[in-house]
């Protein structure tokens, strides 16, 4: 029983063979996935998908790279979507200092607005962080995001940053990079995180795990992430999948 907490099945890369991708996911043991929408188009597609497939849930939010395009009406729309029975989180949201499409001050403003909305609608948040560790932590503290908690998605930071996030009621989610040979940090984090706060994901179609690195990622490959973490923690695969699935269902309030 695998729960992939972060997929982009709403991406163009899955347009041609989505049914095959879903079949392979089920064959790999995936029972649930959260499809993440991060702008107007991908949010609409995420909602369409969760209404078509029982095993899918949705997260809706505004990606920091796209922050410059977010308008007030989009925030109101997210608030309306938060009442959808299959929307289980807001996000992905956060800060991305790698790409420069959206200025940092606009990213921060949009991030803060979404945290406040999440507190209003009482949903956890999914955090995107690229090269912005300290600013992310500072904003989460200032906005008292611990009230709703959420996920540090595809976490790539240090054990020290992870501990600060854990203290704010966040779960740590690991994806394909934990399987990379030279990925020291994710492997350290995989061993250090309390078992009841650990999640797994693919972030497909991006960040495919070894041996598919560089190719299109898909939900079935979350099994490889689970196998690697179980090995690192020196526990059985079954124990790892049971606990991470339980963690995801608790966070997303899925019975």
N, C-alpha and C positions, 0 to 999 in steps of 0.2 A: 504493500500500500504506500504509494508515493504521492506527495502533494507538492506540485511545482508552483511555488508562490509568485512567480513572475514570468509571464510569457507575453510575447507580442504576436499572437496568431492573427492579429488584425493588420499585420504588415504585408506589403505587396509580395514579399518572398514566399508567402504561403497561398497565394491566390490560385495557383495551378493545381495543387495536390493536397488541399486541406484534409479531405477525407482520409487519404492514406496516412497523413501525419497523425491524425486522431487515432486511427487504427493501431499504428506503431506505438503510440503512447499507452494505449490500453494494454497492448501485449507486453509492454515493459513493466506494467504494474501501476501506472499512474491513475489515480482515482479522482483527483481534483486538480484544477489549475486556476490561477487568477490571471485574466487577460487585462493588461494595463493599457489604458488610453491616456495619451499625454498632450493631445491637441484636438481641435474640432473634429477632424476626419477620423483619427484613430479612436476617439471616444465613441463616436457614432457606430463604428465597426465593432467595437468591444461590446456595446449593448446588443447589437444584432446577433453576435455570436453567443452571448450568454442566454439569449432567448431561444436559441436554436439547440444548444447542447446542455443537457442536465448537469454534466460534470464541470461545467465552467462557471466561474464567478468573475466579477469585474471590479477594477479599481479605476477611478476617473480623476484626472488632475491635469495640471499644466506643467510641462517640462521646463526647466530653467533656460534651456537653449531657446525655447519658443516664447519666453516670458514677454518679450517686446510686443508680441502679437496678441497678448491677452487683454481683453476689454472687460469692463464691469459686467456687461451682459453675460459673459462667459462664466463669471463667478456665480451669478444668479442661476445660470443653467446647471452648474455643478451642484448647487444647493438643491435644485429640483431633482437631479439624478440621484442624489444621496438617499432619496426615499424609495428608489427602485429596490425590490426585494432581493435582487442578486448583486447589488453594488455593496461590497464589503469593506471598502477602504477608499480614501482619497489619495491620489498620487498617480504617476510619480511626480514629486515636487522636490525642490532643493536648490542646489547651486552647482554650476558647471563652469569652472574657470579655464577649461581647455579650449573651448570654442568661444569666439568673441561676437557672436551674432547679437546677443542681448547684453547690454552693459550691466556691470555688477550691481549697481544701485537698483536697477529695475528688477533684476533677479531676486534680490533680497526683499524688495517690496511685495512682489508676487508670492514669494515663499511665505512671508509673514501673513498675508491675506488668506492663504490656503490653510495655514495652521489654525488661524482664528475661525475659519469656516468649519474645519474638522471638529473643533471644540464645540461649536454651535450645534452641529448635526450628530455629534457623538460617534464619530468613526475614526479608526486608527489611520495613520498616514504612512505612505511609502516614500522613503527618502532616497533621492538620487544625489550622489556626492562625487564630484570629480575635481580633485586638486583644491578642495575647499574645507578641509577637516575642521579647522578652528572656527571659521565663520559659521559652519553648520551647527557645531556644538553650542556656540554662543547664542545663536538665534533660537535654537530649541529650548535653551535654558530661559532666555528672556521672554519667550512667548509661552512658557510653561506647557510645552508640548507633552510633558509627562502625564498630563490629565487624560490624553487619549492614547499615548504611546504609538507603537507601530513597528516598522521594519527599516533597518539600515540595509538597503537592497544592494546585492552584489558587493558586499563589504570588502574594501581593499585597504583599509587603514590598519593601524597598529593595535596591539592588544590593549594599550593604554587608552586609545580613543574608543575602542570597543567597550571598555569598562565604564567610561563616561556616559556612553549611550545606554548601556545596561542600567545604570543608575537613574536614567530618565525614562525607564519603562519601555525600552526598545528591545526588539529581537534582532539578532544578527543573522543575516541570510548570506549563504555562500553559494557560488555558482562555478562555472567551468574553470576559472583561474586556479581554484584549489587543486586541480589535477595537473597543472603545468609543472614541469620538472623544477624550474628555478623559482617558483612562486613561494618565497620564504614566508612572507607575512600571512597570506591566507591559511597556510598550513599551521602556523603558530596559533592563529585565531581559532581554527577548527578544533585544536586541542584544549584551548583555554576557556572557551565559552561554556557557561553552565548549560547542562543538557536540556533543561526546560526552557531555554531561550534561543535555541538554535533552529534555523530554518534552511531549506535547500531550494534552489531555483535553477533555471537555465538562462533566463533573459533572452531566450530564442527570438529571432534568428541570429542573435549576436553571441560572441564569447563561447563558442563550442568547446567542450572539454577535449582533452587528449583521449583518443588519437584522431579526433576530428577537427582539431584546431585549424582555423583558417577557412573551414567550410561552413555551410549553413547549419546553425544549431537547431534542434527541435526538442520537444518535451520528453521524448523517449530517452534522451541522453541524460536526464536528471538522475537516472540510475547510476551512471558513472560517477557523478558527484557524490551520491550517497555511498557508493562503494569505497571511494577514496577517503571520505570522512570517517567511515566506520573503521577503516584500516588505521588511520591516524590516531583515532581514539581507543584503538585496540578493543573494539566491541563487535558484536555480530551485526551483519547487514540488517537483519530482521529487527533488532533492537533499535538501530538508528532510524529505520524507516517508520517504525511504530511511534517513536517519540517525536520525530519532526512533523509527522502528520497530525499527531495529537496537539502539538504546539500551534500549528497553523490553524486548526479548527477552533482552538481556544481563542486565538487572537482575532480571527475573522468572525467569531460567534456563529460558527456553522455546526449544527447539531449532527 
